[in-house]
Amino acid sequence: MREDDEEVYFDDPEFLEYLHQYEKARANNEPIYMDAEDLTDIAEFYMTQNREEEANEAISLALSLHPDSVDPVIFLARQQMFHENLDRAIKIAHSIPDQNDRETIFLWTELLIRSDKPEEALQLILSKQEEQDEGEEMFLFDAACIFMDYQLNEIAQELINILEEKFPQNAKLRKLKIENLIALEDYDKAIELLQVYIDDYPYSTSAWISIAEAHVMKGDFLEALDNVEFCLAINPTYSQALKLKAHCLFHLNHLDEAHEIYQQLQKQDPENGRLYYMDAITLANMEKFGEAKVLIAKALEYTPEYDEDRVQVLLHKAFIESKFHNVIEASDALDEAMRLSKGDGDIEYNLLMGEILLENGREQEAAEHFEIAYNESKNKQRTLLAMGITYAETMHYDTALSLLKSFTQDTNGMEGVVAIPYLAYCYKKIHDQENYLKYLRKAVSADREITEFLFAKDYPSIQPEEYYLYAFKNAYGRFPESWE
C-alpha cells in the first residue's frame, strides 16, 4: 500500500470502526476476534504512528488467531525490511507457503529493490504479470507504484507503458503517468497532460494543485501562483493550496504575504510543526529573528523526534541562535541534529558550524570546519560554492570573492553561473563599481530568485530584470544606451 493510499484508508469510517472495536476490547480486557487482514491493517496503522509495540501486539494476535494467514507474515517481513534487517526479512519471505500470492510477489519486489537488484525486481513482476488473470490491470498499476516509491521512475515508466497499451481506459492511469513524469523532471509533458485534464474537469482542485506544483518544480513561481489562485477560487480554505501559495510568495520575495498565510494556517492546524517551521524561515528572511526564534520553539514542540523534519528544524534553530550570538545553544542544536541524522549530514554540519563561528568572529575555527567539509565532500565544487556564499553572507567579502571566482573558473557550463549574483553582491559591498555592474548585468539570467533576494532592498518596486538599468543610472546618471 502506498503512503498516500494508507492515509486515505486509515481515515475510512470502516477502518476507524475496526480500530475502535479493537482498542475498546483491549482497554476492557475483552476477548477479540477479527480477520487477519483487519488486524494487519491495525498493526500497519500503529506503525505509521510510531507505536511499534502496539503494532506487534496486533500482529501477534493475528498470528495466534489465523496461523495460516499470509498478511501477518508479510507484515513481519516488511517490518524487518524497514529496520534494515534484510537477511531476516528474506528468511521470513521464504517461509510464506504461497509464493504466488500477489502481496508476497510485491514483498519480494521490495526486497530485491532494497538488495540493489531493481532489474531482477522488474523481471519478477513481468514474469508474474499474466498469471494474475483478471487482476493483471491492478497488479501492473500497484507494481508501478512500488518502483515510484523507491524513485525508480524509469522502471516505473516501463510498467506504465505496458499498462497504457493493455488497459488504456484505466481510471487512475493519467494521474499515475503525470506523477511519474514529474518525478522524471519532464515537467512540460506533465503540464500538457494536466491541462488536458483540467479542460475536462475544470473544478478539480487536485489537478490545479498538481499543475501548480509542476510549475514550482520548473522554478516558475508566478505561473504556479496563478494556478493556485484558480484552485482557491474553487475552495478558498483548501489548506494544501494555501501552503503552496505561501511557498510561491516566499520564493517571489513577497514575505509579508507568505507570513500572513502561514499565520492563517497555524490557526486552522495549531499542532502542525511544519507550519511553524516554514513561517520561522519566512520571518528569518525578513530578519525578524526574535519572532522566528519563538516559532522555531513551537515547531520543535510539535515535531516529534522520529519526524524527518526535525533535523531541518534543529539546523534552522542553530542558524537563528547564531544571530543572537548564542554559540553554545547553536552548537547544541547542531549536535542534536547530527545525532538524529546518524552522521548523514557531517558535511552540512561542518558548513553550518563554520558559518556560526564566522558570524561570531571566530574565523580560524570556522576555517577548520570548512576544511573538514571540503576534504570530506564528494562534490568539492558545490562545497566550494557553499563556502563562498557563507563568507559573502557573513560580510567576509574578499575571501568570498576568492572562493566564488575559483568556483566559476573551475566549473563548466550552466552550473558555474549560479555564483554570479553573489559575485555582484560582493563587488557592490567592496565598492568595485565596474565589476558590480559587470556581474549584475548577468545575474538575473544566472538565477533570478537569488538576484531578487540579494538586491530587492536596493531596488524596491523594480523587477529584477531592470536592476542593472537602475544600477547603471545610479552610477552614471543615465540609462545605458543599449541593453541586450
C-alpha positions, -999 to 999 in steps of 0.1 A, spaced: 0 0 0 14 34 -10 18 60 17 -8 84 3 -33 54 -1 -26 45 35 -35 79 47 -69 77 28 -76 42 41 -68 50 77 -93 78 76 -120 55 62 -150 51 85 -150 13 82 -113 11 92 -119 35 121 -148 13 133 -125 -18 133 -98 2 152 -124 15 177 -137 -20 184 -101 -34 188 -90 -6 212 -122 -8 232 -118 -45 237 -82 -42 247 -90 -14 271 -117 -36 288 -96 -68 286 -123 -84 265 -116 -113 240 -110 -101 205 -118 -119 172 -111 -102 139 -99 -112 105 -62 -114 99 -64 -87 73 -81 -62 96 -56 -69 124 -28 -64 100 -42 -31 89 -44 -20 125 -8 -30 130 2 -10 99 -17 20 113 2 18 146 35 16 127 26 49 109 21 64 143 55 51 156 37 28 180 56 -3 172 49 -22 205 11 -19 199 17 -29 162 35 -61 174 6 -69 198 -19 -67 170 2 -89 147 8 -115 175 -30 -117 179 -35 -121 141 -9 -149 140 -25 -167 170 -60 -165 156 -50 -172 119 -17 -191 119 -21 -199 81 -28 -163 70 -3 -146 47 -9 -110 57 6 -110 92 37 -128 79 42 -103 52 39 -76 78 66 -92 99 89 -94 68 83 -58 59 89 -47 95 123 -64 94 130 -49 60 123 -13 72 146 -20 102 173 -28 76 173 -65 87 172 -77 51 185 -113 58 158 -118 85 132 -103 61 142 -126 33 141 -156 56 105 -147 66 96 -142 30 108 -177 21 86 -192 49 54 -180 32 37 -211 17 20 -193 -12 49 -177 -31 25 -167 -59 3 -147 -36 0 -111 -50 13 -94 -18 41 -120 -15 53 -110 -50 52 -74 -40 72 -82 -9 98 -99 -30 98 -69 -53 107 -46 -25 133 -70 -11 150 -72 -44 150 -34 -48 164 -30 -13 191 -56 -22 201 -33 -51 186 -56 -77 159 -34 -93 161 -51 -127 155 -85 -111 125 -70 -93 112 -58 -127 117 -92 -142 98 -108 -113 68 -85 -120 69 -92 -157 71 -130 -151 41 -129 -128 21 -103 -148 0 -126 -170 -7 -151 -141 -29 -125 -125 -59 -133 -147 -85 -106 -142 -63 -88 -117 -35 -80 -141 -45 -43 -145 -43 -35 -108 -12 -57 -105 7 -36 -130 -6 -4 -115 4 -13 -80 38 -26 -92 45 7 -109 36 25 -77 62 4 -58 90 14 -82 79 50 -80 80 48 -41 117 39 -45 124 67 -70 130 40 -98 109 61 -121 124 49 -154 115 13 -145 81 25 -133 76 41 -168 82 7 -184 53 -7 -164 31 24 -171 38 20 -208 26 -17 -206 -5 -6 -186 -13 21 -211 -10 -3 -240 -31 -31 -224 -55 -11 -203 -58 24 -218 -91 31 -200 -77 27 -165 -92 54 -145 -61 61 -125 -36 58 -153 -34 95 -163 -27 106 -127 0 79 -123 16 89 -156 16 126 -146 31 118 -112 59 98 -128 66 124 -155 71 150 -127 94 126 -109 113 122 -141 115 160 -143 96 160 -176 75 189 -163 64 203 -197 48 170 -207 32 166 -172 18 201 -175 5 194 -210 -14 163 -197 -27 182 -167 -40 210 -189 -60 184 -209 -74 170 -177 -83 205 -164 -101 212 -197 -123 181 -190 -126 187 -152 -122 225 -146 -133 222 -110 -107 196 -100 -87 212 -71 -62 183 -71 -55 190 -108 -49 227 -103 -26 219 -74 -7 194 -95 -2 218 -123 10 245 -99 34 220 -83 48 212 -117 54 249 -124 71 252 -90 94 223 -100 103 243 -131 111 274 -109 81 293 -125 66 306 -93 44 333 -110 27 307 -132 23 284 -102 7 312 -82 -18 318 -109 -28 281 -109 -31 281 -71 -54 311 -73 -77 291 -96 -77 264 -70 -85 288 -42 -113 303 -62 -129 269 -61 -121 262 -25 -108 293 -5 -99 273 26 -81 244 9 -50 241 31 -28 224 5 -34 253 -19 -28 279 9 5 262 17 16 262 -19 5 299 -23 27 308 7 56 288 -8 53 307 -41 50 340 -24 81 332 -3 101 325 -35 88 356 -52 101 376 -22 66 386 -10 75 376 25 48 396 44 20 379 24 36 345 29 38 351 67 1 361 68 -9 329 51 12 308 75 -4 326 104 -38 317 90 -28 281 85 -15 279 121 -49 289 134 -65 261 113 -39 235 124 -23 246 156 -3 214 162 13 212 128 51 217 134 59 222 98 37 253 95 56 270 124 89 259 108 81 274 74 69 306 90 101 308 110 121 306 78 100 333 63 105 356 93 142 349 93 144 360 57 126 392 69 154 395 95 127 392 123 149 368 142 131 372 176 98 362 161 114 334 141 130 320 173 96 318 190 82 299 161 112 275 159 105 266 195 69 258 186 80 239 156 102 217 178 73 213 203 51 198 176 77 179 155 84 145 171 119 131 172 110 104 145 98 131 121 123 137 93 115 175 95 131 177 130 166 177 117 159 207 95 141 225 123 172 220 145 195 232 118 174 264 115 174 268 153 212 268 151 211 294 124 188 317 144 206 312 177 238 323 159 220 356 150 218 363 188 255 352 192 244 322 213 271 300 200 267 273 227 229 270 220 236 269 183 262 242 187 239 221 209 211 223 183 236 212 156 248 183 177 212 171 182 205 174 145 236 153 138 226 127 164 192 123 147 206 122 112 231 94 123 261 110 107 244 115 73 249 153 74 285 157 85 294 180 56 263 201 62 272 202 99 307 215 93 295 241 68 268 254 92 292 253 122 317 272 101 290 298 93 281 302 130 317 306 140 323 332 112 293 351 123 307 353 158 342 364 149 360 330 153 375 329 118 402 304 124 379 278 139 355 284 111 382 278 85 390 244 102 354 233 99 353 244 62 385 225 56 369 193 70 337 198 49 358 204 17 381 174 23 351 150 30 330 163 2 323 141 -29 313 173 -48 341 197 -39 329 224 -63 294 226 -47 311 227 -13 334 255 -25 303 274 -37 286 269 -3 317 282 15 319 312 -8 282 321 -2 287 317 35 317 341 35 296 366 15 266 364 38 289 369 69 305 400 53 339 385 46 338 398 10 374 394 -1 375 357 9 341 352 -6 353 367 -39 383 344 -39 362 313 -34 334 323 -58 358 331 -86 376 299 -81 343 281 -83 333 298 -116 367 292 -132 367 255 -123 331 248 -131 320 244 -167 286 250 -182 255 264 -166 263 252 -131 291 277 -129 268 307 -133 250 303 -100 278 322 -83 272 353 -104 246 371 -83 269 366 -52 299 380 -72 278 411 -80 268 413 -43 304 411 -31 317 437 -56 289 460 -46 299 457 -9 335 465 -16 325 494 -39 340 480 -70 315 497 -94 329 483 -126 327 446 -116 294 452 -97 278 463 -129 295 436 -150 281 408 -128 248 424 -121 241 425 -158 244 387 -159 228 380 -126 191 376 -135 198 351 -163 220 332 -139 195 330 -111 166 354 -109 154 343 -75 188 347 -58 193 381 -76 160 394 -62 168 380 -27 202 399 -27 191 432 -43 154 437 -37 160 461 -9 183 482 -31 157 484 -59 122 484 -43 92 481 -67 116 473 -96 116 439 -114 150 420 -112 153 423 -149 157 461 -145 182 461 -116 212 466 -139 195 495 -157 189 514 -125 223 505 -111 239 519 -142 218 551 -139 228 554 -103 265 552 -113 264 573 -145 233 595 -142 217 579 -172 204 546 -185 227 526 -208 224 534 -244 219 498 -254 206 468 -234 207 434 -249 
